Amino acid sequence: MTEPGGPSRLGNRVWITRAEPGAARTAARLSALGYDPVVAPLLEIRALPQPEPDLSDVAALIFTSRNAVAAFSVLSGARDRPVLTVGDATAQAARTAGFVDVRSASGDLQALAQLIAADPPPPVHGGLILHPAAREPAGDLAALLGPLISMRILPVYEAVETGADAPDAFDAALIHSPRAARALIALACTGLDARLAVAISPAAAAPLTAAGFREIRIAATPDEDALIAALGKAPPRV
């Protein structure tokens, strides 16, 4: 696996494996940069049915994805709790949803845990942090926070495999999560020795080592800006 700046790709057809609506946003960005995006999501986001959450003992909310913001915002109209997010895109989604007091760790789960530890929520409402999240979270935030921070996880969505086949023609694949990487491995694709994979994090890249890609690149930071930067410039059209 390599960091950004490795050998150039073979062509400009990029398979976008992430779920909608994020896939459409990524496709628009790639098109503007001169790529030919191929949207074939390996995952689908489904909201989980939940009663309106009781926030009486909740001092703050944690969001680690836009999907969690969207799902929680349907379940609850409360927007008065402080919000902490893992990254800037999630923070913007929270502001768009109506939350006013929003702070971003601008990084990964480790950065978010450090932000919370440096400035824990006030003891109002019991000092509990509520973490609306996926049914299968990508990381263990509770372990990073340790026993001094009280956190409760509320599953509000799940990512399920679409069962879609790999595109017939693509030169590179963008991998936004470990779950998407595992779904790709399950397809047992052939011909990957002539193709590039670009992963958003080391965790998302790890399952890909068994796939036989010609090259695996890892984004410098776990966000889409860095993911696209790792992809490099689109080759000239011929």
Secondary structure, 3 states (H helix, E strand, C coil): CECCCCCCCCCCEEEECCCCCHHHHHHHHHHHCCCEEEECCCEEEEECCCCCCCCCCEEEEEECCHHHHHHHHHHCCCCCCCEEECCHHHHHHHHHCCCCCEEECCCCHHHHHHHHHHCCCCCHHHHEEEEEEECCCCCCHHHHHCCCCCEEEEEEEEEEECCCCCCCCCCEEEECCHHHHHHHHHHCCCCHHHCEEEECCHHHHHHHHHCCCCEEEECCCCCHHHHHHHHCCCCCCC
